[in-house]
Each structure stands twice: as C-alpha cells, then as structure tokens.
Amino acid sequence: MTDLLGVRHEDGWTVLTLMSPENRNALTDELLAALADAAEHADRDDAVRAIVLAGSDKVFASGADLRALAERTAMDSFDGSRARDWERLRRLRTPTVAAVSGFCLGGGAELAMMSDVIVASPSARFGLPETMLGLLPGAGGTQMLPRAVGKALAMDMVLTGRMLDAAEALEHGLVSRVAADGECLALAEEVAAAIAGRSAVAQRLAKHAVRTAFETGLSAGVDAERTAFGQAFSSADATEGVQAFLDKRSARWTHR
C-alpha cells in the first residue's frame, strides 16, 4: 500500500481516500494501481459490503498525470497497466459510493461515474476537459456521461469543456445527492451504512441488474433481472428477510 491512499475500515464498509494534494490528486500510475489493489481487496472481503471513494475538500481527483502521459505510447494507452487498472475498478461487485468535493475532472470524473452512487458537496465541479489537450476521455467518459446526462449535455461538456456544479449535476442525473457544506463524506458514509445494512447477496445482484440496463436492450435486461431475482430468491437471506418482515422484526443477515 502507498501513502498516497488512505484506507479506513468501518463496520460493513471501507473508505478509500486519495491523498496526493501536491498534484491535486492526479491519478498517477502509482495511485491508480494502489486504488485498484485496495478496491479489489475490499471487494474480496465478505465483511465489506460497501466501498466509499473520497478525495480532499478541494479536489476529488484532477485526472491523469500529464508528465507521465507525455511518455506513454499508443499501445500503453490501449492495453497498458492503466487500462487494466481501470478495468479492475469497473469489475467491482461491491456497491461503491463516491464522495465528491471540489474539482472532479477527467479521470476523476470517470472514477466518480464508475461508482454506483455519487454524493456531491456544494463545491463539486464535474468536467471532462481532455479535448483542450487534443485528446478525449479514455476511461469510459464518452460512454458513461451520455448515459447519465443525455447526448446534448454530454456533447457540450466533452466538446467545450463545460463544467457542471453540484446543483446542475443533481438536476441532470449525474449525482444522487448533494450534501450540506462540510458533510459530503459523512453523507456518503451514511449511504454506505444503509447499503451495508442490507443483504450483500441482494445488493450485489441488484447492482449487476441495474448496470445491465445500460449495457443491453430491454429484453436482455429483463432476462438478466429475472435470473438475478431467482438467485436472490434462493438465498438464505431472502428466506430470512421475508420471515423477518412477517414477524415484524429486524432481519438477521448472514449474507448467504
């Protein structure tokens, strides 16, 4: 583990904090690899049922390290270690919550959009400014952003560098909630606690089903949901959840 990444374990969730203020939490190769390693480790831990991603109050993450980018080859960008690290983050089964304060740009915005829930502070600013460098988003931004905010606004943001503040991001569906000043991480952890307080079986299957909606047609998505429902229905947690409701008591989850 690197000192660029903070790791804090709570009862049911883990908080991963980007800690590179000297370069505005730029997603260097080292930091991205450490983040992917820590997230995968949490993903394999049965005690972790939600993962919170956070930055500083001023910057969530400011994108790629441009000095390293200048030395990268075309094949590195297509199939190098960074591409593999991004793929590892995309494959996480555990629900993720991004706590976004301040600037969230380029790869930072893509990292946030990979999360299942985004909680923003009033200071949050979202943008994909890569075209000003003669580049374009390379970690899924051109695919995730239109699915979140629609084609027109996504084109505006990608082609002109327009940034969205927290209120606009909430209005257009990019974020789930906007916290009060100074309460972004606390609210993100509150969301994580709510997720962790339910059956991990159902939560992971539900995450998979919702994400399938953005990657397939309606019929295939409904089929995927039906399969996931059947898997959840056969779990011990489903039996316990239904019985607990009938008994008017809190469920005792085993996450099996």
Secondary structure as GFF3:
##gff-version 3
##sequence-region A 1 256
A	DSSP	beta_strand	5	9	.	.	.	ID=ss1
A	DSSP	beta_strand	13	18	.	.	.	ID=ss2
A	DSSP	three_ten_helix	21	23	.	.	.	ID=ss3
A	DSSP	alpha_helix	29	44	.	.	.	ID=ss4
A	DSSP	beta_strand	50	54	.	.	.	ID=ss5
A	DSSP	beta_strand	59	61	.	.	.	ID=ss6
A	DSSP	alpha_helix	66	70	.	.	.	ID=ss7
A	DSSP	alpha_helix	74	79	.	.	.	ID=ss8
A	DSSP	alpha_helix	81	90	.	.	.	ID=ss9
A	DSSP	beta_strand	96	100	.	.	.	ID=ss10
A	DSSP	beta_strand	103	105	.	.	.	ID=ss11
A	DSSP	alpha_helix	107	114	.	.	.	ID=ss12
A	DSSP	beta_strand	117	120	.	.	.	ID=ss13
A	DSSP	beta_strand	125	127	.	.	.	ID=ss14
A	DSSP	three_ten_helix	130	133	.	.	.	ID=ss15
A	DSSP	alpha_helix	141	149	.	.	.	ID=ss16
A	DSSP	alpha_helix	151	160	.	.	.	ID=ss17
A	DSSP	beta_strand	164	165	.	.	.	ID=ss18
A	DSSP	alpha_helix	166	171	.	.	.	ID=ss19
A	DSSP	beta_strand	177	178	.	.	.	ID=ss20
A	DSSP	alpha_helix	184	196	.	.	.	ID=ss21
A	DSSP	alpha_helix	200	213	.	.	.	ID=ss22
A	DSSP	alpha_helix	218	233	.	.	.	ID=ss23
A	DSSP	alpha_helix	236	247	.	.	.	ID=ss24
###
